Amino acid sequence: MFYCWAGDVFTLPVSLLPDIAIPEITVQVSVQNTSARELENTVVKPLRQQLIQVAKLKDMSSETRDGTGIIRLNFDYGTNTDLAFIEVNEKIDAAMNYLPKDVDRPKVVKASATDIPVFYLNLTLKNDSAYGQADGQAFLNLCEFAESVIKRRIEQLPEVAMVDVTGLLERQLQIVPDPAKLAVLGLSIEDIETALAQNNVESGSMTVRDGYYEYNIKFSTLLRTEEDVENILLRKEGRIIRLGDFCRIAIAPVKEKGISVSNGKRAVTLAVIKQADENMDAMKQAINRTMDYFQKIYPDVEFGVSRNQTELLDYTISNLQQNLSLGFLFICIVAVLFLGDVKSPFIIGLSMVVSIVICFLFFYLFKMSLNIISLSGLILAVGMMIDSSIIVTENISQYRERGYSLRRACVAGASEVVTPMLSSSLTTIAVFVHLIFMSGIAGALFYDQAFAVTVGLLISYFTGIMLLPVLYMLVYRTGIRGKSWFSRIRINNPLKEHTLDRFYDAGVDWVFSHKTGNALFCIISVPLCVLMFYVIGKERMPKIDQNELIARVEWNENIHVDENRRRVDALFEDLKEYTVEQTASVGQQDYLLNREQALSSSEAELYFKTEKTSAITPLKKNVYQRLHATYPQACFFFSPPPPRNGVREAVCDRRGRCGGRTLCP
């Protein structure tokens, strides 16, 4: 049985956040070379008219920019987002009849708290010099390799839900005719277009019956490779001419809409998203093994990890481990000072470990994951577990001082504190249990914390009154009854008797000798608490020391992607000495799960990582000074990487176009 329980503990899913279905669906529209007004009238408005009919829709908002548009649908919490996702797609399919024929189908993204990428994997070429240009054909091969090999291999891992890719460079077949040869042969561009159209036909299928059998035969003459195009034959004035004889045919990259950059090199970026019910540490190990394997086979490709969000979860887990270690250390100190022996820490520590293991068992039974929310509640519960164990142990020890036998002291000491400990546990649980009944996403988010605190306190209570007395009796069974060395140490404890007791007695005497002053202080403290509630600053998320920074830049100029990258490369080159890692998303990105505002060709998102947390403030100042001095029209935002970006800081030009808190002089 214990083996099964231990197996359950090690199979607990470990995630960054609880698996919460956010009642939000985003529709992304992309139409190149279209103004915001034209896109609003021809695409976004017809979509809104169809989507307004979606059931249980709470609110709908849209934002349209040149070339891109985004529609956000918000539903009441508790709405089945899977059904809403299907209905939204049905409405979009119906709206496609009213949209321009050259418009691609809009992307539909369903929001979830677990959609946050665990980390980003950047693929670059080793022979690509930083802040230079990679070989076009080599990078095209890297894009094909990343999409067809790396992405599919990582998605095959059971711990990975999906891999979102950006920075891919698409291929196109480029046909460049020789004007001199065209003139000699008497051909025109229209002749080439006609030949291509006639040789790129999919005529359909037909059914052929042969006796008892029936066959489906499909005819197609699709152009798939360079050789297919080169071998196209044209007939002109009785002559048959091969297309490759007078045209240069080659694979060329499509005009770029966006670029991904890693440490100055052109990169293909893969956002790795974890399965909700899998262990994050297991996923990290599986991906590391996979990347080590590919690194050996493909030495010309560099694999780099950025925006590693597992560090926050590792920090929380290490905090729990630190609390357990410090708790056991303080138990030893308290036992020596107050209880007067060294066996009590062993008893309390063992009961605490048993309580935590049983807590993990309940986590497994109720399909709860270990995340930063549930761990925060478990950390609080651990402190209460230590309190309960110390109370029971101290009470049993007092009965032994009075001359009770070991068995009778365990029974009497535990029975006496059953009711007070239950009252103490229930009053603490009452503070957190109401979080379970909160409505909306906040209630779902803090459900894990309330569950951890409630289960932890109840388990520690039953462990304290049932298991701890048994452990106490087993450990002290070999001791001498009556006035033993145990009692003499407790009675002759000089630190407790001459220091702790003396200060405690003096404090009690002082309080009762100044009754009026203490009563007035208690009365004044009530309105003072109310005042401090309004004075103390409030934030959605606590500030965490970090060595990462994200800057989103809007240049406020109609620049193309190449100029955007040139500016980003120049900024990275200037700040190279201040950072250990730099990545950037320049222009439009291809992420499917990007629910935020899509980047335009004149925008860029920059990621910096420093060696120390103290270097973030000087880095932010340097970024601000360089951008403000070189590009005074630029507007930029600073924020930590998600999911820690609760508050962002805006900096804009002197006219304050971007709003927010303006730091410009």
Secondary structure, DSSP 4 states (H G I P E B T S, - for coil): -HHHHHHHHHT--B-SS-----SEEEEEEE-TT--HHHHIIIIIHHHHHHHTTSTTEEEEEEEEETTEEEEEEEE-TT--HHHHHHHHHHHHHHHGGGS-TTPPPPEEEE--GGGS-SEEEEEEETTS-TTS---HHHHHHHHHHIIIIIHHHHHTSTTEEEEEEE----EEEEEEE-HHHHHHHT--HHHHHHHHHHTSEEEEEEEEEETTEEEEEEEEE---SHHHHHT-EEEETTEEEEGGGTEEEEEEEPPPSEEEEETTEEEEEEEEEE-TTS-HHHHHHHHHHHHHHHHHH-TTEEEEEES-THHHHHHHHHHHHHHHHHHHHHHHHHIIIII-SSHHHHHHHHHHHHHHHHHHHHHHHTT--B-HHHHHHHHHHHHHHHHHHHHHHHHHHHHHHTT--HHHHHHHHHHHTHHHHHHHHHHHHHHHHGGGG--HHHHHHHHHHHHHHHHHHHHHHHIIIIIHHHHHHHHSTTSPPSS-HHHHHHHT-HHIIIIIHHHHHHHHHHHHHTHHHHHHHHHHHHHHHHHHHHHS---SS-----SEEEEEEE--S---HHHHHHHHHHHHHHTGGG-SEEEEEEE----SS--SPPP-TTEEEEEEE-SSGGGHHHHHHHHHHHHHHH-TT-EEEEEPPTTS-SS-EEE--TT-TT-S-----
